[in-house]
Amino acid sequence: MKTSTPQKTVRKPRADAQRNRERILEVAKQLFTRRGVEVSMDEIAKRSKIGPGTLYRHFPTRDDLLAAVYISEVEKLAKAQKKFSAELPPVEALQAWLLVFIDYIIAKKIIASALNAMTGGPSRVFQQTNRLMEDAANALASRAVATRDLRPDVDPMDMLRAIYGIASAGSTEDWPEKARRFVAILIQGSRP
């Protein structure tokens, strides 16, 4: 007679634990953006209004926190795609999402060097996130192509690369504004 082993059920985190995690990620992103990735974990805990134990329970190492900040920024892109698709006409949804993509690049530029220095490199983080970003961009562009607001030969990944190129080449602090203006040019140039 075969006995079945009980399956473990995965519990959702408690609401207060989830709020703590989200607050830690937001505070860490703000501090990393303003002061660089060498901000102390204790300062992040203090500014998050939690104890260090709570911080380390959620993120045992700095690498874990950096990866989580990066992943949360990509998850915001995926959520924005769904929100904009539900609320805006296709080409406006794509344009709004590309503007959120610029915010993602801002965060990525800050933590990229730290991600590259992570134990084992950033590949596990990037593997987790690249598909989310590509799927969001493709879904938005497909909608705009289907309504004939965008030419069918437009590759949304080319749009992301173009915006990322401005961010990479932009050595001045005003590159985000230039990139935001460029989004309108990209959209206009991609219309039939």
C-alpha positions as a Markdown table, in Angstrom:
| # | Residue | x | y | z |
|---|---|---|---|---|
| 1 | Met | 0.0 | 0.0 | 0.0 |
| 2 | Lys | 1.3 | 3.4 | -1.1 |
| 3 | Thr | 1.3 | 6.2 | 1.4 |
| 4 | Ser | 1.2 | 9.7 | 0.3 |
| 5 | Thr | 3.4 | 12.3 | 1.8 |
| 6 | Pro | 1.7 | 15.4 | 3.0 |
| 7 | Gln | 2.4 | 18.4 | 0.8 |
| 8 | Lys | 3.6 | 21.6 | 2.4 |
| 9 | Thr | 1.3 | 24.5 | 1.9 |
| 10 | Val | 2.9 | 27.8 | 1.1 |
| 11 | Arg | 1.5 | 30.5 | 3.2 |
| 12 | Lys | 1.1 | 34.0 | 2.0 |
| 13 | Pro | 3.1 | 36.4 | 4.1 |
| 14 | Arg | 1.2 | 38.2 | 6.8 |
| 15 | Ala | 0.0 | 41.6 | 5.8 |
| 16 | Asp | 2.3 | 43.4 | 8.2 |
| 17 | Ala | 5.3 | 41.4 | 7.0 |
| 18 | Gln | 4.4 | 42.2 | 3.4 |
| 19 | Arg | 4.1 | 45.9 | 4.2 |
| 20 | Asn | 7.5 | 45.8 | 6.0 |
| 21 | Arg | 9.1 | 44.1 | 2.9 |
| 22 | Glu | 7.6 | 46.7 | 0.5 |
| 23 | Arg | 8.7 | 49.6 | 2.8 |
| 24 | Ile | 12.3 | 48.2 | 3.0 |
| 25 | Leu | 12.5 | 47.9 | -0.8 |
| 26 | Glu | 11.2 | 51.5 | -1.3 |
| 27 | Val | 13.6 | 52.9 | 1.3 |
| 28 | Ala | 16.5 | 50.9 | 0.0 |
| 29 | Lys | 15.8 | 52.1 | -3.6 |
| 30 | Gln | 15.6 | 55.7 | -2.4 |
| 31 | Leu | 18.8 | 55.5 | -0.4 |
| 32 | Phe | 20.7 | 53.6 | -3.1 |
| 33 | Thr | 19.6 | 56.2 | -5.7 |
| 34 | Arg | 20.7 | 59.2 | -3.5 |
| 35 | Arg | 23.8 | 57.8 | -1.9 |
| 36 | Gly | 24.9 | 54.7 | -3.7 |
| 37 | Val | 24.7 | 51.1 | -2.9 |
| 38 | Glu | 27.1 | 51.2 | 0.0 |
| 39 | Val | 24.4 | 52.6 | 2.4 |
| 40 | Ser | 24.5 | 50.6 | 5.6 |
| 41 | Met | 21.9 | 47.9 | 6.1 |
| 42 | Asp | 21.4 | 49.4 | 9.6 |
| 43 | Glu | 20.5 | 52.8 | 8.1 |
| 44 | Ile | 18.0 | 51.1 | 5.7 |
| 45 | Ala | 16.4 | 49.4 | 8.7 |
| 46 | Lys | 16.3 | 52.6 | 10.7 |
| 47 | Arg | 14.7 | 54.6 | 7.9 |
| 48 | Ser | 12.3 | 51.8 | 7.2 |
| 49 | Lys | 11.2 | 52.1 | 10.9 |
| 50 | Ile | 12.0 | 48.4 | 11.6 |
| 51 | Gly | 14.6 | 46.6 | 13.6 |
| 52 | Pro | 17.7 | 45.2 | 11.9 |
| 53 | Gly | 16.4 | 41.7 | 12.7 |
| 54 | Thr | 13.4 | 42.3 | 10.5 |
| 55 | Leu | 15.5 | 43.6 | 7.7 |
| 56 | Tyr | 17.8 | 40.6 | 7.8 |
| 57 | Arg | 14.9 | 38.2 | 8.1 |
| 58 | His | 13.6 | 39.5 | 4.7 |
| 59 | Phe | 17.1 | 40.1 | 3.2 |
| 60 | Pro | 19.9 | 38.1 | 4.8 |
| 61 | Thr | 22.6 | 39.8 | 2.7 |
| 62 | Arg | 23.2 | 43.1 | 0.9 |
| 63 | Asp | 23.2 | 41.0 | -2.4 |
| 64 | Asp | 19.7 | 39.7 | -1.5 |
| 65 | Leu | 18.4 | 43.3 | -0.9 |
| 66 | Leu | 20.0 | 44.6 | -4.1 |
| 67 | Ala | 18.6 | 41.8 | -6.2 |
| 68 | Ala | 15.1 | 42.3 | -4.6 |
| 69 | Val | 15.2 | 46.0 | -5.3 |
| 70 | Tyr | 16.1 | 45.3 | -9.0 |
| 71 | Ile | 13.4 | 42.6 | -9.3 |
| 72 | Ser | 10.8 | 44.8 | -7.7 |
| 73 | Glu | 11.5 | 47.5 | -10.3 |
| 74 | Val | 11.0 | 45.0 | -13.1 |
| 75 | Glu | 7.8 | 43.7 | -11.5 |
| 76 | Lys | 6.6 | 47.3 | -11.4 |
| 77 | Leu | 7.1 | 47.4 | -15.2 |
| 78 | Ala | 4.9 | 44.2 | -15.5 |
| 79 | Lys | 2.2 | 45.7 | -13.3 |
| 80 | Ala | 2.3 | 49.0 | -15.2 |
| 81 | Gln | 1.8 | 47.1 | -18.5 |
| 82 | Lys | -1.4 | 45.5 | -17.1 |
| 83 | Lys | -2.7 | 48.7 | -15.7 |
| 84 | Phe | -2.0 | 50.8 | -18.8 |
| 85 | Ser | -3.4 | 48.1 | -21.1 |
| 86 | Ala | -6.7 | 48.1 | -19.1 |
| 87 | Glu | -7.0 | 51.9 | -18.8 |
| 88 | Leu | -5.5 | 53.5 | -21.9 |
| 89 | Pro | -5.8 | 53.2 | -25.7 |
| 90 | Pro | -3.0 | 50.9 | -27.1 |
| 91 | Val | -0.5 | 53.5 | -28.3 |
| 92 | Glu | -1.0 | 55.7 | -25.2 |
| 93 | Ala | -0.5 | 52.6 | -23.0 |
| 94 | Leu | 2.8 | 51.9 | -24.8 |
| 95 | Gln | 4.0 | 55.5 | -24.4 |
| 96 | Ala | 3.1 | 55.6 | -20.7 |
| 97 | Trp | 4.9 | 52.3 | -20.2 |
| 98 | Leu | 8.0 | 53.5 | -21.9 |
| 99 | Leu | 8.1 | 56.4 | -19.5 |
| 100 | Val | 8.0 | 54.0 | -16.6 |
| 101 | Phe | 10.8 | 52.1 | -18.3 |
| 102 | Ile | 13.0 | 55.2 | -17.9 |
| 103 | Asp | 12.4 | 55.1 | -14.2 |
| 104 | Tyr | 13.5 | 51.5 | -14.2 |
| 105 | Ile | 16.7 | 52.4 | -16.0 |
| 106 | Ile | 17.4 | 55.1 | -13.4 |
| 107 | Ala | 17.3 | 52.4 | -10.7 |
| 108 | Lys | 19.3 | 50.0 | -12.7 |
| 109 | Lys | 22.1 | 52.4 | -13.4 |
| 110 | Ile | 22.5 | 53.0 | -9.7 |
| 111 | Ile | 22.7 | 49.3 | -8.7 |
| 112 | Ala | 24.2 | 47.8 | -11.9 |
| 113 | Ser | 27.8 | 47.8 | -10.6 |
| 114 | Ala | 26.7 | 46.2 | -7.4 |
| 115 | Leu | 24.6 | 43.6 | -9.2 |
| 116 | Asn | 27.7 | 42.8 | -11.3 |
| 117 | Ala | 29.8 | 42.3 | -8.1 |
| 118 | Met | 27.2 | 39.9 | -6.6 |
| 119 | Thr | 28.5 | 36.5 | -5.6 |
| 120 | Gly | 27.9 | 34.4 | -8.7 |
| 121 | Gly | 27.2 | 37.5 | -10.8 |
| 122 | Pro | 23.9 | 39.0 | -11.9 |
| 123 | Ser | 22.8 | 36.2 | -14.3 |
| 124 | Arg | 20.3 | 34.7 | -11.9 |
| 125 | Val | 18.6 | 38.1 | -11.3 |
| 126 | Phe | 18.6 | 38.9 | -15.0 |
| 127 | Gln | 17.2 | 35.5 | -15.9 |
| 128 | Gln | 14.3 | 36.1 | -13.6 |
| 129 | Thr | 13.5 | 39.5 | -15.0 |
| 130 | Asn | 14.3 | 39.7 | -18.7 |
| 131 | Arg | 11.3 | 37.6 | -19.7 |
| 132 | Leu | 8.9 | 39.9 | -17.6 |
| 133 | Met | 10.2 | 43.0 | -19.3 |
| 134 | Glu | 10.1 | 41.5 | -22.8 |
| 135 | Asp | 6.6 | 40.1 | -22.4 |
| 136 | Ala | 5.3 | 43.5 | -21.2 |
| 137 | Ala | 6.9 | 45.4 | -24.1 |
| 138 | Asn | 5.6 | 42.8 | -26.6 |
| 139 | Ala | 2.1 | 42.8 | -25.2 |
| 140 | Leu | 1.8 | 46.6 | -25.4 |
| 141 | Ala | 3.3 | 46.8 | -28.9 |
| 142 | Ser | 1.1 | 43.9 | -30.2 |
| 143 | Arg | -2.0 | 45.8 | -29.0 |
| 144 | Ala | -0.9 | 49.0 | -30.8 |
| 145 | Val | -0.1 | 47.1 | -34.0 |
| 146 | Ala | -3.5 | 45.3 | -33.9 |
| 147 | Thr | -5.3 | 48.7 | -33.8 |
| 148 | Arg | -3.0 | 50.0 | -36.5 |
| 149 | Asp | -1.6 | 52.7 | -34.3 |
| 150 | Leu | 1.9 | 51.2 | -34.7 |
| 151 | Arg | 3.6 | 49.9 | -37.8 |
| 152 | Pro | 3.8 | 46.1 | -37.9 |
| 153 | Asp | 7.5 | 46.2 | -38.5 |
| 154 | Val | 8.2 | 47.9 | -35.2 |
| 155 | Asp | 10.2 | 45.8 | -32.7 |
| 156 | Pro | 9.4 | 46.9 | -29.1 |
| 157 | Met | 12.8 | 45.6 | -28.0 |
| 158 | Asp | 14.4 | 48.1 | -30.5 |
| 159 | Met | 12.5 | 50.8 | -28.7 |
| 160 | Leu | 13.8 | 49.7 | -25.3 |
| 161 | Arg | 17.4 | 49.5 | -26.7 |
| 162 | Ala | 17.1 | 53.0 | -28.1 |
| 163 | Ile | 15.9 | 54.4 | -24.8 |
| 164 | Tyr | 18.6 | 52.5 | -23.0 |
| 165 | Gly | 21.2 | 53.9 | -25.4 |
| 166 | Ile | 20.2 | 57.4 | -24.4 |
| 167 | Ala | 20.7 | 56.4 | -20.8 |
| 168 | Ser | 24.0 | 54.8 | -21.5 |
| 169 | Ala | 25.3 | 57.7 | -23.6 |
| 170 | Gly | 23.9 | 60.3 | -21.3 |
| 171 | Ser | 26.7 | 61.5 | -19.1 |
| 172 | Thr | 24.7 | 64.5 | -17.8 |
| 173 | Glu | 22.1 | 64.4 | -15.1 |
| 174 | Asp | 19.4 | 65.5 | -17.4 |
| 175 | Trp | 19.4 | 62.3 | -19.5 |
| 176 | Pro | 16.1 | 61.2 | -18.1 |
| 177 | Glu | 14.4 | 64.3 | -19.4 |
| 178 | Lys | 16.0 | 63.8 | -22.8 |
| 179 | Ala | 14.9 | 60.1 | -22.8 |
| 180 | Arg | 11.3 | 61.2 | -21.9 |
| 181 | Arg | 11.2 | 63.6 | -24.9 |
| 182 | Phe | 12.7 | 60.8 | -27.1 |
| 183 | Val | 9.8 | 58.5 | -26.2 |
| 184 | Ala | 7.4 | 60.9 | -27.9 |
| 185 | Ile | 9.7 | 60.9 | -31.0 |
| 186 | Leu | 9.9 | 57.1 | -31.0 |
| 187 | Ile | 6.1 | 56.7 | -30.8 |
| 188 | Gln | 5.6 | 59.3 | -33.6 |
| 189 | Gly | 8.2 | 57.7 | -35.8 |
| 190 | Ser | 6.6 | 54.3 | -35.3 |
| 191 | Arg | 3.2 | 55.2 | -36.5 |
| 192 | Pro | 2.0 | 54.0 | -39.9 |
